[in-house]
Amino acid sequence: MPQSQKERYSKIKRIQFGNS
């Protein structure tokens, strides 16, 4: 997957994990 998509995915994952 493109780097931009990977960065977005990482951001979402980090936000979800941090919110939990």
PDB file with SEQRES, HELIX, SHEET and CRYST1 records, atoms N, CA, C and O in Angstrom:
SEQRES   1 A   20  MET PRO GLN SER GLN LYS GLU ARG TYR SER LYS ILE LYS          
SEQRES   2 A   20  ARG ILE GLN PHE GLY ASN SER                                  
HELIX    1 AA1 GLN A    3  ASN A   19  1                                  17    
CRYST1    1.000    1.000    1.000  90.00  90.00  90.00 P 1           1          
ATOM      1  N   MET A   1       0.851  -1.210   0.000  1.00  0.00           N  
ATOM      2  CA  MET A   1       0.000   0.000   0.000  1.00  0.00           C  
ATOM      3  C   MET A   1       0.878   1.249   0.000  1.00  0.00           C  
ATOM      4  O   MET A   1       2.015   1.214   0.469  1.00  0.00           O  
ATOM      5  N   PRO A   2       0.358   2.326  -0.516  1.00  0.00           N  
ATOM      6  CA  PRO A   2       1.153   3.571  -0.608  1.00  0.00           C  
ATOM      7  C   PRO A   2       1.596   4.043   0.781  1.00  0.00           C  
ATOM      8  O   PRO A   2       0.988   3.708   1.798  1.00  0.00           O  
ATOM      9  N   GLN A   3       2.657   4.818   0.787  1.00  0.00           N  
ATOM     10  CA  GLN A   3       3.172   5.309   2.078  1.00  0.00           C  
ATOM     11  C   GLN A   3       2.145   6.234   2.736  1.00  0.00           C  
ATOM     12  O   GLN A   3       1.980   6.219   3.956  1.00  0.00           O  
ATOM     13  N   SER A   4       1.460   7.033   1.925  1.00  0.00           N  
ATOM     14  CA  SER A   4       0.472   7.960   2.496  1.00  0.00           C  
ATOM     15  C   SER A   4      -0.619   7.161   3.211  1.00  0.00           C  
ATOM     16  O   SER A   4      -1.053   7.526   4.304  1.00  0.00           O  
ATOM     17  N   GLN A   5      -1.051   6.079   2.588  1.00  0.00           N  
ATOM     18  CA  GLN A   5      -2.100   5.256   3.218  1.00  0.00           C  
ATOM     19  C   GLN A   5      -1.551   4.611   4.491  1.00  0.00           C  
ATOM     20  O   GLN A   5      -2.250   4.506   5.498  1.00  0.00           O  
ATOM     21  N   LYS A   6      -0.296   4.182   4.430  1.00  0.00           N  
ATOM     22  CA  LYS A   6       0.301   3.530   5.602  1.00  0.00           C  
ATOM     23  C   LYS A   6       0.376   4.538   6.758  1.00  0.00           C  
ATOM     24  O   LYS A   6       0.092   4.207   7.909  1.00  0.00           O  
ATOM     25  N   GLU A   7       0.760   5.757   6.429  1.00  0.00           N  
ATOM     26  CA  GLU A   7       0.868   6.764   7.490  1.00  0.00           C  
ATOM     27  C   GLU A   7      -0.504   7.025   8.101  1.00  0.00           C  
ATOM     28  O   GLU A   7      -0.647   7.140   9.318  1.00  0.00           O  
ATOM     29  N   ARG A   8      -1.506   7.116   7.236  1.00  0.00           N  
ATOM     30  CA  ARG A   8      -2.863   7.381   7.735  1.00  0.00           C  
ATOM     31  C   ARG A   8      -3.312   6.210   8.613  1.00  0.00           C  
ATOM     32  O   ARG A   8      -3.913   6.410   9.669  1.00  0.00           O  
ATOM     33  N   TYR A   9      -3.016   4.991   8.167  1.00  0.00           N  
ATOM     34  CA  TYR A   9      -3.423   3.802   8.927  1.00  0.00           C  
ATOM     35  C   TYR A   9      -2.736   3.808  10.294  1.00  0.00           C  
ATOM     36  O   TYR A   9      -3.350   3.502  11.316  1.00  0.00           O  
ATOM     37  N   SER A  10      -1.466   4.157  10.287  1.00  0.00           N  
ATOM     38  CA  SER A  10      -0.708   4.173  11.549  1.00  0.00           C  
ATOM     39  C   SER A  10      -1.304   5.216  12.488  1.00  0.00           C  
ATOM     40  O   SER A  10      -1.400   5.004  13.697  1.00  0.00           O  
ATOM     41  N   LYS A  11      -1.702   6.343  11.908  1.00  0.00           N  
ATOM     42  CA  LYS A  11      -2.259   7.414  12.736  1.00  0.00           C  
ATOM     43  C   LYS A  11      -3.576   6.948  13.356  1.00  0.00           C  
ATOM     44  O   LYS A  11      -3.809   7.137  14.550  1.00  0.00           O  
ATOM     45  N   ILE A  12      -4.415   6.351  12.555  1.00  0.00           N  
ATOM     46  CA  ILE A  12      -5.710   5.887  13.056  1.00  0.00           C  
ATOM     47  C   ILE A  12      -5.491   4.819  14.130  1.00  0.00           C  
ATOM     48  O   ILE A  12      -6.145   4.823  15.173  1.00  0.00           O  
ATOM     49  N   LYS A  13      -4.561   3.910  13.850  1.00  0.00           N  
ATOM     50  CA  LYS A  13      -4.305   2.833  14.812  1.00  0.00           C  
ATOM     51  C   LYS A  13      -3.819   3.433  16.133  1.00  0.00           C  
ATOM     52  O   LYS A  13      -4.251   3.024  17.210  1.00  0.00           O  
ATOM     53  N   ARG A  14      -2.928   4.394  16.031  1.00  0.00           N  
ATOM     54  CA  ARG A  14      -2.370   4.994  17.250  1.00  0.00           C  
ATOM     55  C   ARG A  14      -3.484   5.716  18.017  1.00  0.00           C  
ATOM     56  O   ARG A  14      -3.553   5.648  19.244  1.00  0.00           O  
ATOM     57  N   ILE A  15      -4.339   6.397  17.285  1.00  0.00           N  
ATOM     58  CA  ILE A  15      -5.430   7.137  17.947  1.00  0.00           C  
ATOM     59  C   ILE A  15      -6.374   6.149  18.628  1.00  0.00           C  
ATOM     60  O   ILE A  15      -6.805   6.363  19.761  1.00  0.00           O  
ATOM     61  N   GLN A  16      -6.688   5.061  17.916  1.00  0.00           N  
ATOM     62  CA  GLN A  16      -7.615   4.076  18.490  1.00  0.00           C  
ATOM     63  C   GLN A  16      -6.999   3.445  19.734  1.00  0.00           C  
ATOM     64  O   GLN A  16      -7.673   3.278  20.751  1.00  0.00           O  
ATOM     65  N   PHE A  17      -5.729   3.099  19.652  1.00  0.00           N  
ATOM     66  CA  PHE A  17      -5.071   2.446  20.791  1.00  0.00           C  
ATOM     67  C   PHE A  17      -4.941   3.439  21.947  1.00  0.00           C  
ATOM     68  O   PHE A  17      -5.092   3.065  23.110  1.00  0.00           O  
ATOM     69  N   GLY A  18      -4.665   4.683  21.632  1.00  0.00           N  
ATOM     70  CA  GLY A  18      -4.502   5.681  22.695  1.00  0.00           C  
ATOM     71  C   GLY A  18      -5.842   5.998  23.344  1.00  0.00           C  
ATOM     72  O   GLY A  18      -5.908   6.298  24.536  1.00  0.00           O  
ATOM     73  N   ASN A  19      -6.910   5.930  22.552  1.00  0.00           N  
ATOM     74  CA  ASN A  19      -8.225   6.248  23.092  1.00  0.00           C  
ATOM     75  C   ASN A  19      -8.717   5.130  23.999  1.00  0.00           C  
ATOM     76  O   ASN A  19      -9.418   5.382  24.978  1.00  0.00           O  
ATOM     77  N   SER A  20      -8.351   3.903  23.675  1.00  0.00           N  
ATOM     78  CA  SER A  20      -8.832   2.759  24.458  1.00  0.00           C  
ATOM     79  C   SER A  20      -8.289   2.880  25.875  1.00  0.00           C  
ATOM     80  O   SER A  20      -8.565   2.025  26.717  1.00  0.00           O  
TER      81      SER A  20                                                      
END                                                                             
